[in-house]
Amino acid sequence: MDNGPYFPGFSGCKGIDGRDGLDGRDGFDGVDGASADIYYSEWLTPSEWSGESGDWYFIVEAPDLTEDIVERGVILAYAWLNGDIYDSNAMRPLPTYAVDANWSFLISEYQTIEFTTDLLSVPLPDHFFRFIAIPGNIETLKSASRENIPIEELKSMPYKDVCQLFNIPE
């Protein structure tokens, strides 16, 4: 898994017969020039961690994490941790506690994401991380709100459910 480019999660669709659909409802006007796409990373693993015992991190360049997305949207992050005895197939929403440590993420400056852990020893290079960035002005996020999915619940929703809700390839 590499730190390759980030890809928009949606593309245009047509109905079965190829005709245009009905006009949608009027909604929140987005910021001029802002993308209405959901952005997500590939699964990432660092070649090395920075920091020291109890305070490890790695930073990923993420050009799609603009001020607008960070301040008005929702950023979800997940980890697959080797040795996770709870569930070896679990993609855990961050923050979480697993493999004897806390795992989290933060946005210390726009266009980067930092994954962190308080593990005492250097984390092994076989843990994987991913983020999903959802702009606050897109219909899909507003749709989730209308279905009474609070933002905090969205943040703790299982990975597979989020991917299904937003049509994101796993």
NORJO-V387719 format. One record per helix or strand of 3 or more residues. SS is the DSSP state (@ for helix, = for strand). FROM is the first residue (numbers start at 1). TO is the last residue. If there is no record, write none. Layout:
SS FROM TO
SS FROM TO
This chain:
= 38 40
= 50 52
= 55 61
@ 67 72
= 74 80
= 96 98
= 101 106
= 112 117
= 128 134
@ 139 146
@ 151 156
@ 159 165
